[in-house]
Amino acid sequence: MAAEKIAILVDSCSDVPSDVLHAADMALAPMNVIFRDRVYEDRVTITPAEFYRRQATEPASTASPTGKRIIEAFEQIQASGYTHVIAVSISAKLSGTYQEMKLLAADFPLTVHVVNTRSVGIGSGFAAIYAAQLRDQGLSFDQIVAEVERVTAQTKVFFYVPSLKYLQAGGRIGRVAGMAGTLLNVKPIISCDDQGVYYPIAKVRGEKRTLKKLMDLVAQSIGTATKVNLAVVDGVNPTLREEVLQRLKATYPQVLQWYAGDVSPALGVHTGPGLIGIGVQVLD
């Protein structure tokens, strides 16, 4: 049997740090970020810095990667000699990307497994990063699929969202809607439930207490695990991101891999500026 050559395809809303994306030769399916004057491709024709600058003065919306863009990604993967693809998307409850990837994959002579991470941002991106690491370790396609699905089920993401305004306007608020921003200075921490729907895992008054609660949630997620990866991401809030990252590093010296990066424009549409996200990937 011919050797498997395995490609990784990931949507841009999964927030794989750019250096990791390029080092692993991942194919990217960019979400669309829509301003009044133009449709931009997330992380391709608009950077996070450019996006957040524009978001301050004008509304934006998002759309899943076009079928054309996903087809182009599969074509490029096939032309590069790959035989198998692990495609990673954010929660199917938050985007149509998962279904679109599955449907379009059927038209190619590639063996494709699409991972519905039931998460978003780096919580989703962890699956792509892990798949690339397992591939480089020489695991077979079936082994990678089984292991990525196992670990994805125990991966958590938490977002400190300074304002509910953007979640409400974007229509992706899910069970967060009941909060409605009525409580003064309440800072919600948003996560994804087992079905991949946003929900408020905590509501805390004031940023200082919110950050402490974030740390508590990370501790609960790690528990007694000995093999853990952590990531901290931000939406134009690099100073706070660095503070959170250093606090975590001081607390969890056993972490195997640390990641830091920015939140994609496509996610930023729904969360706004100031966001801090923490991804917790428990391997064992």
N, C-alpha and C positions, 0 to 999 in steps of 0.2 A: 504494500500500500504506500502511496506517495506520502511524503512527510507533510504534516499540517503546517501551514504558514498562517499565523493568526494575527488579524488586524483588530484594533480597538477603534470604535466610532463612538463619539460622545457629543451630546448637545451642549451648546455654549452656556446654558443656564446651570450646568453642573459645576461650574466654577473650578475646573481643574487649573491650578496655577500654570501660567504660560510656559515657564521653564520646564515643568514636568510634562506638559502636553507635547512640547517639541522634542524633548529627550526621549520620550516613549513612541514618537512618530504616530501619535493618535490623529485620526481624521476628525474634523470638527463639523458638526451640523449647526450652523448659526441660527439662533432665534432671530425674529424680526422685531426691531424697535421702531415704532411709528410716531413721528412728529407730524405736525400739520403739513410741512413742506416736503417731506421725504420719508421713505422707508429705508432704514439702516439695517445692516447685518451686524448683529451683536458680536462685539470683539473683532470684527473684520473691517467694517467701514465706520465704526464709531467706538471709541475707547471709553472705559468707565469714567475717566476724568472729563472727557467731552460731554458725555451723557449727563452726568450730575450737574455740570455747569448749565446746561440747557434746561434740565428739569426744574431748576430754581425759578424759571420764569415762564415755562410753558408746559402744558400737559403732554403726556406720552402714553402710548398703549403698546401692547405686544401681540405677536402672532407666532405660531409654531414655524419651524423651518419649512420652507416651501418644498413640495414634492420634488421639484426640479433640483433643489439643492441636495436633498437626500439621495436622489438618483445619481447626481454627479459624484457624491461621496462614494457610493457603491461602485460606480464605474472606475473611479480613481483607484480604489482598493483592488478591484479585479485586475486592472491594467498593471498594477504593481506586483502582481503574482501571488497575492494572498488567496487562500482557499477557504478560510473561515473568518467569521467576524463576531466579536462580542460588542454589541451596541448597547450603550447605556443612556437612559433618558431619565429626566425627572419624573415625579409621580404622574401616573396616567390620570389621576384625579385633578391634576393642575394644568395639564397640557395634553394636546392631541398627538404629541411627538411619538409616544410609545406605539400607538396604533398605526401611525403613518409609517414608521420604520418597519413594523411587522408586515404590513401590506406590501410595501415596495420591495422588501427583501425577497419576496416570492418570485420576483421577475428576474432574479439573478442566479447564475449557477454557483452560488456561494452558500456555504453552511452558516446560517446566521442565528444567533440567539440574542434576543432583545431583553435586557434587564429592566424591569419596572422597579425602580429603587424605592418607590413609595416615599420619596424624600425630595429634597430640593437643595440647590446650591452645593456646597462642599459635601453635604450629607449624601448627595447623589454622586458627586465626583469621586468620592472615595472608592466606589465600585470600579470605576474605570482605572484608577491608579493601581488598585489591587490586582485587577485582571492583567495589566501590563507587567506587574512584578512577577506574577505566577507564570506568565508566558515566558519571561526571561529566565525563569528557573527551570524551564523545560517541561512543565506540566502539559498534559494533553488538553485538547479543547473541552472534552467532557469533564475532565477533572477541574478545569478552571471554572466552567459554568457552575458546577456543583458547589465549589468552594466560595465563589463570589456570591451566589444566592444565599448560602449559609451565613456569611459574614454581613451581607447587606441587611438581613433580618435583624441583626443586633447592632446596627449602626444608628446613631442618633444625631440630630442637629437641633440647635437652639439658637434663636435669633432675638436679640434685644432690639426692639423696634421703637425708636423715640416717639413716633406718632402713628396712629392708626389711619390717618387721612388717606394715605396712598393705597393701603390695602382695601379700604372701603371704596375708593374711586375706581380701583382696578377690577372689582367684581370677583376677586379670588379669595375673599376673606373667610369663606367657609364658616366654621363655628365661632370665629372671632367676632362675628357681626354683633353678638349680644353685648359686647363691651361698649360699642358705639362712642367711645371717647368721652363719656360723660363724667368720669371721675378725674378730678383735678390732679395733675402731675402723676397719674398712674402710668407706669412704664410696663407694657406687656412683654412677656417672653413667649415667643411663638415657636411651636414645634409642629411636626407632622405625626398624626396618629397612625395606627397600624394599617389603615386603608390609604394613607398618603394624603390626608386632608389637613389643612392648617387648623390648629386649635390653640387657644391660650393655655399654656401649661402652667403659667404663673402670672400674677398681676401684683406688682410691687410699687410702692410709692417712692419716687426719687431714684436717681441714677445709682447712688452709692449702694443702696439696698438691693437694687436690681442686679448689679454686678455680683454682689455676694450670693444672691439666689442663683445666678448663672453658675457660679463655682459649686454650689450645692448640687445642682442638677448634673454637672459633670461628674462629681464624686459619686452620685447615685448610679450613674450610667457605667462608670468604671467598676465600682464595687471591689471585688477581690481579684479582678482580671490582672494577669501578669503581662499580657501582650496587647498593647494598645497603641493606636496612632491618634494624634490630635491635630486639629487645624483651627486657626483663627482667621477670619476674613472680615473685611469692613467695607462700608459704603462711604467713601471719603471721610473716614474717621481714623487715620493712621496712628495718631498719638494714643488713642484709647485702645486700638488694636494691639499696639506694642505693650501697653501696660498689662492688658489681659494675658497676652502671650507670656510675658515674664512671670506673672503670678502663677500661671499654670506650670511653667517650666520649673519653678521653685518647689511646687507641690508634687509634681509627678516626674521624678528623675528616671522612672522606669519606662517612659514612653519610647517606643522604637523609632518612630518617624514624626517629625514636626513639619507642618505646612502653614504657610501664611500667604494671603493674597487678597485681591479685591473682589467685591461682589459684582457680578455681571450687570450690564445695563438692563437686560431683560428681567432680571430679578429685582433690580433697583426700581423699576417702574412701579412695582407693587409694594415696596418697602420704604422707599424714599431715602434721603441722605441720613448719615449718622449711624446706620445699622452696624451692629457687631454680631457676627455669627461664630458659633463654635461647633465643630464637627467632632464626634467621638466614634472611632471605629474600634470595636472590641474584636480581636482576633481569637483570643483564647482565654 
